[in-house]
Amino acid sequence: MRTPETITLIGAGLNGPLLATSLRKRGLAVKIYERRSDMRKIRVSAGRSINLALSTRGIHALAQAGLWEAMRPIIIPMKGRMMHSNTGELTFQPYGKDESEVINSISRAELNIALLNAAEAAGATIHFQQRCTGFDLTTGAIKLRNDESGAETIVQSKVVIGCDGSASAIRSEMLKLSDFNFSQQYLDYGYKELTIPASADGEHLLETHALHIWPRGNCMLIALPNIDGTFACILFLPLAGTESFAELDTDADVVKFFKTRFPDALNLIPQLAKNYFSNPTGSMVTIKCAPWHVEGKSLLLGDAAHAIVPFFGQGINCGFEDCSALLDLLDRYGADWPRVFREFEEQRKVNTDAIADMAIENFVEMRDRVADPRFLFRKKVELALEAKYPRQFVPKYAMVTFHRIPYSVALTRGIIQERILAELCDPIQRVEDLDWTRAEQLIGSELPPLGEIS
Ligand SMILES: Cc1cc2nc3c(=O)[nH]c(=O)nc-3n(C[C@H](O)[C@H](O)[C@H](O)COP(=O)(O)OP(=O)(O)OC[C@H]3O[C@@H](n4cnc5c(N)ncnc54)[C@H](O)[C@@H]3O)c2cc1C
């Protein structure tokens, strides 16, 4: 196998160290340059402590790298959504058909630390406080700057992979090419992290094994459990207008807003206003671009290639699936980087575009529809159809979250299934009244069996 001296990765967020670990295991030399300080030595900065929901695609990639079992102590399985109504009633809606179908809450910082440790243990070198400020796509010269000391260096690499997230510096260089396509679409919503502390004896104050949602139409609060008894919450609000981040200027504004919209959550966050004003308001963007590679010299991967909004909980699951796909191609073709990069993009782009679109759709579902009784009824019918036709009718949420069915297939079949559900559910109020003959006809004619479902 013709191997270059070193593969250089820009960014030691989540995808960089996972990819580095697996590249090292294949005998390649790996260096990572990361703009931040080493998070194992300094406290995680505000705005970086959000939890992630890890599901099948992410778990598969971690397992391939031999890292999943070690993650178990730092995850909390969430079996479903716990909806909090305005008057404090709770409704539980399971995510899957049984208790094997769960999503897993994990702290981003804990996951990042575990991945950094794994990459170093595998022999990758990570250089912190090294911001990539420029990259020559022809020569492979990478300009780096230490933001603290101002020191600047240039390193050379034949193969550079940009794992540097949604504001990728490597992508900025590609943007200068005449044939580079790029679109970014910001939501007019922002997000803010808040924390529900643990009880005095370190227990969770809400049901542990659920993702809690306060769906309120134009705004939403969610909470994911942490292993220390706290919940990491994310408040989603419009950036401007009525009930927006722009309107909440003072401690009193924030408390009043919570009293009206999330009264039961207010009681759980004693330091609400302090918590609110000490965290930044984040923005959410969908980024699509192409091509992701320049010959066999540089490639974009993860959020750098395809940032998506967080409402399907798939950003990192999708990024880790990128890592699996790239490694499969490397195993098949060896270090024939032009071919590996070209086929990687051909395989992944259609799928990352699909999850980007489904993530935006799911924003509306989480915000508006999860509290709607007809939506909940449809979910029950979906599960009944899946039980009877497990190879044909797999709910879209399950195809995305509990299987590794390509995202583009989930999107296409999801649209067909929505149509079938509408026809079957609209005339009835109870699952018992489902017209199974019509269901058989529709599913038989429109949904070919999925084959080996993984
Ligand atoms: C509110 C929110 C909730 C989310 N929830 C989920 C979820 O539940 N499930 C899920 O799967 N995904 C979720 N995501 C998405 C997930 O966080 C991202 O998809 C994931 O972090 C992308 O990983 P990455 O390694 O590509 O980029 P990042 O994790 O952003 O890492 C990029 C790294 O590159 C470094 N870097 C950036 N620029 C430079 C530079 N110029 N030079 C050197 N280093 C640089 C950064 O410091 C960072 O360490 C969520 C995202 C948000 C915002």
The ligand as a Gaussian input file, in Angstrom:
#p B3LYP/6-31G(d) Opt

LIG

0 1
 C      -27.424000      22.330000      20.553000
 C      -26.856000      21.139000      19.844000
 C      -27.320000      19.872000      20.159000
 C      -26.824000      18.758000      19.479000
 N      -27.318000      17.539000      19.782000
 C      -26.885000      16.455000      19.105000
 C      -27.372000      15.151000      19.418000
 O      -28.214000      14.966000      20.301000
 N      -26.901000      14.086000      18.704000
 C      -25.983000      14.249000      17.707000
 O      -25.623000      13.244000      17.082000
 N      -25.494000      15.478000      17.386000
 C      -25.906000      16.573000      18.065000
 N      -25.400000      17.793000      17.767000
 C      -24.442000      17.921000      16.650000
 C      -23.030000      17.595000      17.055000
 O      -22.649000      18.388000      18.151000
 C      -22.093000      17.866000      15.871000
 O      -22.575000      17.202000      14.737000
 C      -20.684000      17.366000      16.178000
 O      -20.118000      18.056000      17.260000
 C      -19.787000      17.542000      14.944000
 O      -18.533000      16.998000      15.223000
 P      -17.254000      17.551000      14.422000
 O      -16.092000      16.837000      15.003000
 O      -17.503000      17.489000      12.964000
 O      -17.201000      19.098000      14.809000
 P      -16.983000      19.745000      16.275000
 O      -17.445000      18.850000      17.346000
 O      -17.553000      21.120000      16.182000
 O      -15.414000      19.827000      16.360000
 C      -14.644000      20.688000      15.546000
 C      -13.312000      20.924000      16.248000
 O      -12.477000      21.665000      15.380000
 C      -11.871000      22.710000      16.109000
 N      -11.592000      23.789000      15.154000
 C      -12.482000      24.600000      14.543000
 N      -11.857000      25.462000      13.735000
 C      -10.526000      25.174000      13.827000
 C       -9.390000      25.740000      13.224000
 N       -9.476000      26.760000      12.368000
 N       -8.188000      25.213000      13.532000
 C       -8.070000      24.173000      14.402000
 N       -9.141000      23.612000      15.024000
 C      -10.351000      24.124000      14.724000
 C      -12.894000      23.103000      17.157000
 O      -12.307000      23.765000      18.256000
 C      -13.472000      21.747000      17.537000
 O      -12.754000      21.151000      18.572000
 C      -25.856000      18.927000      18.453000
 C      -25.373000      20.204000      18.142000
 C      -25.871000      21.302000      18.824000
 C      -25.357000      22.672000      18.472000

